[in-house]
Amino acid sequence: MGYKKELGVKWYIPMTKRAFGESTVATSDLIEMLSKEYLTIEDVYNAINYDPDAKKIVKYFIDKGYKNYVFRDFFRNTPTYRKVENGEIITIKREELKKHLDINKDENNYEYDY
């Protein structure tokens, strides 16, 4: 009979109840340490060199539209988040996060005739 051992740290996107991934405590500590040194989630992603699990976790945040957010805000329970927008840091309320996501909206409608 199989037994699944949990890795230690579950990762969540803000305003969600379901974890999107798990990591070891060491990977979590690495991401948290880099978030104190670098400003945005994209900066943290670019600073990760040797931990592929950390890269995957941070990439998930980027894919969900959080690349210009201050990553330190995701490690504490806060009613507001900060984002770098047009060279300035703006404060966003938790309820308004979805309005400010940087999701690639492809306006081209690709239809192919075969």
Secondary structure, 3 states (H helix, E strand, C coil): CCCCCCCCEEECCCCCCCCCEEECHHHHHHHHHHHHHCCEHHHHHHHCCCCHHHHHHHHHHHHCCCCCEEHHHHHCCCCEEEEEECCEEEEEEHHHHHHHCCCCCCCCCCCCCC
